Amino acid sequence: MRTSTAGQQPRMQASPALRRRHLQGRVFAVVCGVATFVGVVMLAVLLLDVVMDSTGWIWSRVDRDPRMFALLQETDAAFAERAAEIDPGLLTGMQRKLDARRGRAARNNETLSDAQLADIRMDYLHGKYSNDETYFERFEMQPTTGQRLAVAGGIIGDVFANFPSRHPSKAGIKSAIFGSFWLLLLTALIAIPIGIAAAVYLEEYAAKNRLNRFIEVNIANLAGVPSIVYGILGLAVFVRGMQLGRVVLAGALTMTLLILPVIIIAAREAIKAVPDSIRQGAFALGGTRWEVVRHHVLPVAMPGMLTGVILAMSRAIGETAPMIMIGALSYVAFVPQGPLDDFTVLPIQIYNWVAMPNQEFHLLAACGIFILLGVLLLMNSAAIYIRHRAQRNIRW
């Protein structure tokens, strides 16, 4: 302690070792802050690049989309006259095409909807002009912002409603979305009960002997195995060994092997976090092991278990290597109707578009990545909400 002069209070003098320790703490805090900032910036740059590519592709398609042509033809008389003057046979040829389809529909007692008529116009214009040609520049188009937004909404709808195609303007992810839904549904139905049951057994029932410790260590090791290894295992066991073929069920079983260690580890950690006093209190009141687990342990551990399950499912929806190994198709022009149908998933569809030589497919892949990120964000948000809601209902 340093003594003060007359009239002043004594002050504590920090030793050099204490000052050095405080300095180390401040340096460590700065390093952690910089690392966090760099990580956030990198994620922001990635997301911005995906958003810019996807919106850029949509906006570049707006003025080339046949719906814009039809919209201006119906609302702008000057544009219709200019188009007829620049390409005299365009409008007459389109009208003949429409009349022929209307006549065929009338003979079959059918009625063409506005969407079907729009598809006929699109097919006609796609056949007359190249998809990569900004052909509407020839007609000196002057669409309004509202018209552009309306056509952009139709293009976004086409991405969700169309099947894969060799034309970027007609390609979509409908089959990939349904395939991903089937895959996640079957994977959840198989992996969640097995994973939670295994975690409960290892934590609440299994004896702490050498065999169970060996099992626990191997489960932890399996969580770090590369996903391609699970793809090889799925190909050997499910596709060829069980002769399931390249169907949704084989993919779901492969994904179950992939995420099962993650679910078991997350569920075990959630069960470990339950205070032991709850178990002891329930046993003191005469509860059996099953009653203690069912009525006391599982309700308290449920938020952590659900969070681990949803994060594991988020990993499953984004995996590509196992699906490539088991032979998930890259071109599926139908929606899977059951577990034994062929399928594709969003990562496979994105991978296929990226491998295309056409640059427009690369921008379309950015749209698929943006949709996949949106699905992952929804799943992670659901995990946070479920955990918060469940924790709020817990009464200690």
VOVOMI-174062 format. One record per residue (C-alpha): x negated, y, z negated. Coordinates in steps of 0.5 Angstrom, whole numbers, plus 500, padded with zeros to 3 digits. Example, Ala and Ser with C-alpha at 12.3 -4.5 7.8 and 13.67 -1.06 7.14 Angstrom:
475491484 473498486 
This chain:
500500500 497507502 498512496 501519498 499526496 503529491 510530493 511525498 514518498 509512498 509508505 507501507 502500511 502494516 496490517 493489524 495482524 503484523 502489528 499484533 505479531 510485533 507487539 507479541 514479540 515485544 511483550 515476550 522480550 519484556 517478560 524474558 528481561 523481567 525474569 532475568 532481572 528477578 533471577 539476578 536480584 535473587 542471586 545477588 540477595 542470597 550472595 549478599 546475605 551470605 557475605 554479610 553473615 560471614 563478615 559479620 561473624 568475623 568482625 564480631 569475633 575480632 574484639 573478643 579474640 585473645 590475639 587482640 588482647 595479646 596484641 594490645 598488651 604488647 603495643 599499648 602500655 595503657 591497656 596493659 595497666 588498665 587490664 591489670 587494674 581491672 583483673 589483677 590476676 589475669 596477666 600474672 596467671 597468663 604469665 605463669 601458664 607461659 612460664 610453665 609451658 616454656 619450662 616443660 619445653 626446655 626439659 624436653 629440648 623443644 622450642 615454642 614458636 610464636 604460634 604456639 605461645 599465641 595458642 597458649 594465651 588463647 587457651 588460657 583466656 578461653 578457659 577464664 572467660 566464656 567464648 560468647 562473652 564480649 569480655 574485652 569490653 571490660 578492659 575498654 579496648 581501643 584497637 586501631 583499624 590495622 589491628 582489627 584487620 590483622 586479627 580478622 586475618 588470623 580468624 580467617 586463617 583459623 577457619 581454614 586451619 582448625 578442625 571442628 570444635 564445640 567452641 565456635 571461636 575454635 571451629 574450622 573446616 580443615 578436615 572438610 576441605 581435605 575430605 572434599 578434595 579426596 572425594 572430588 579427586 577419586 570421583 573424577 578419576 572414576 567418573 570421567 573416563 567411564 563417562 567419556 568412553 560411554 559417550 564415545 561408544 553411544 555416538 560413534 560405535 553403537 548401532 541405532 537399534 532398540 537396545 541402544 535407544 533404551 539405554 539412551 532413554 534410561 541414561 537421560 532419566 537417571 540424570 533427573 533422579 533425586 540425589 537421595 536415591 543415589 545415597 540409598 543405592 550407595 549405602 546398600 551397595 558400597 557401604 554394606 554390600 561391598 563392606 567398604 564402610 563409611 570411607 572416602 571410596 564409598 562416597 566417591 563411588 556414590 558420587 560417580 553414580 550421581 554425576 555419570 549420567 550428566 557427564 555422558 549426556 554432556 559429552 554426547 552433545 559435544 560429540 554431536 556438535 562436531 560437523 559430520 563433514 570432518 568425519 567424512 573427510 577423514 574417512 575419505 583419506 583412509 582413516 579408520 574409525 578409531 583414528 577419526 575419533 581420536 584425531 578429529 572428533 575428540 579434539 573438536 568435542 573436547 571443550 564441550 566435554 570438559 565444560 560438562 565434566 567441570 559442571 558435573 563435578 561442581 554438582 558433586 562438591 555441593 551434594 549433601 543428601 547422598 553423603 548423609 545417607 552413606 553416613 559421612 561423619 559430621 565431626 572429623 578431627 583428622 585429615 583423611 590420608 587415603 581412600 579407606 579413611 573416614 571423612 567429612 565434606 563441606 556440605 556436611 560440615 555446614 549442615 552440622 553447624 546450621 543444626 547447632 542451637 548456638 547462633 554463632 555456629 549459624 554465622 560460622 556456617 555462612 562462612 562455610 557457604 561463602 567458601 563453598 560458593 567460592 570453590 564453585 565459582 572457581 570451578 565454573 570459571 575454569 570451565 569457561 576458560 578451558 572452553 574458550 581456550 580450546 575453541 580458540 585453538 580449533 582450526 576448521 
